[in-house]
Amino acid sequence: MYQNSYHDNLTGLFNYRKLEKDLSWYSQDNDNLGIAIFDLDYFKQINDEFGHLNGNQLLQHFSEFLSEYLQYKNGNEPLNLYRYGGEEFVWIFDASHIGDLALFFESLQRQLKTMPWDEIDGRTISFSGGVGLLRHHHDLSSVLRSADELLYQAKANGRAQTTIETK
C-alpha cells in the first residue's frame, strides 16, 4: 500500500517509527494533548480461528473506520493516528476539540457496532482503550505509558470500554 518509512504497509496509517519521532516533536506546552490507545478485543483468537488473512482484513477495516470516524469528529485537525503494533492503534489528539471524552469514546464503540464487518461468525468486534492526558504528566512518553496502563485496566474490567485518566 505505502512505500514510505513512516507508514504501516498494511493499514496505511503512521507507524511506530513515526510515533516515536512525533512524541519528541509535539509541543509540551499544550495541556490539552491526549493519547488514546485502542486494542481490538480477542484479536489473537480471531487470527487463530479465521486465519491471518482475515485478521489482516479486519485490521484494515478497523483502521479505515478509526480514520474516518476520528477525522469526521475532529474536523480539520491533523489526524495523528498510528498503528502501534499488532492490533494496537494510537491517536494523539487535542482534547479541547472533543468535549466529554467518556461520551466520545462510548460513541466510537457504538459506531463500531454498526459497521457491516463488525461480526465474524457471530462474534461482535470491539476494542478496549486507554486515554492519558498531558495535564497529568511532564512529557508525552509518560502519557503514552499511562494510556497503555489504562488500556490494560479496560481489558481487566471486561473489555469493550475505554478507561480515561482522571487523576
Residue pairs with C-beta under 8 A, 6 or more apart in sequence:
1 7
1 9
1 10
1 11
1 12
2 8
2 9
2 12
3 9
5 15
5 17
6 14
6 15
6 17
6 18
6 21
7 13
7 14
7 15
7 18
8 14
8 15
8 82
8 83
10 56
10 59
10 60
10 83
11 59
11 60
11 63
11 83
12 63
13 63
13 67
13 81
13 82
13 83
13 89
14 22
14 80
14 81
14 82
14 83
15 82
15 83
16 82
16 83
16 84
16 85
18 82
19 82
19 84
19 90
22 80
22 82
22 92
23 140
23 141
23 144
26 33
26 92
26 140
27 33
28 134
28 138
28 139
28 140
30 94
30 134
31 133
31 134
31 135
32 94
32 95
32 96
32 133
32 134
32 135
33 92
33 93
33 94
33 95
33 133
33 134
33 140
33 143
34 92
34 93
34 94
34 95
34 98
34 101
34 131
34 132
34 133
34 134
34 143
35 90
35 91
35 92
35 93
35 131
35 132
35 140
35 143
35 144
35 147
36 90
36 91
36 93
36 105
36 129
36 130
36 131
36 147
36 162
37 84
37 88
37 89
37 90
37 129
37 130
37 131
37 144
37 147
37 148
37 150
37 151
38 66
38 88
38 89
38 90
38 91
38 127
38 128
38 129
39 87
39 88
39 89
39 127
39 128
39 129
39 151
39 155
40 46
40 58
40 59
40 62
40 87
40 125
40 126
40 127
41 125
41 126
41 127
41 128
41 155
41 159
41 160
42 123
42 159
43 55
43 58
43 86
43 87
46 54
46 55
46 58
46 120
46 123
47 54
47 55
49 121
50 120
50 121
54 120
58 117
58 120
58 125
59 83
59 87
61 115
61 117
62 87
62 89
62 125
62 127
63 81
63 83
63 89
65 111
65 112
65 115
66 81
66 89
66 91
67 79
67 81
69 108
69 111
70 79
70 81
70 91
70 93
71 79
73 98
73 104
74 93
74 97
74 98
75 97
77 93
77 94
77 97
80 91
80 92
80 93
81 89
81 90
81 91
82 89
82 90
82 91
82 92
83 89
84 90
88 151
90 144
90 147
92 140
95 101
95 133
98 104
101 131
101 164
102 162
102 164
105 129
105 131
105 162
105 164
106 162
108 162
109 126
109 127
109 160
109 161
109 162
112 118
112 125
112 126
112 127
113 124
113 126
115 125
117 125
118 124
118 125
119 125
126 159
126 160
127 160
128 151
128 154
128 155
128 159
128 160
128 161
128 162
129 150
129 151
129 154
129 161
129 162
129 163
130 146
130 147
130 148
130 149
130 150
130 151
130 152
130 153
130 154
130 162
130 163
130 164
131 147
131 150
131 162
131 163
131 164
131 165
132 142
132 143
132 144
132 145
132 146
132 147
132 150
132 165
133 143
133 164
133 165
134 140
134 143
136 143
136 146
136 165
136 167
137 143
137 146
146 165
147 165
150 163
150 164
150 165
151 163
153 163
154 161
154 162
154 163
157 163
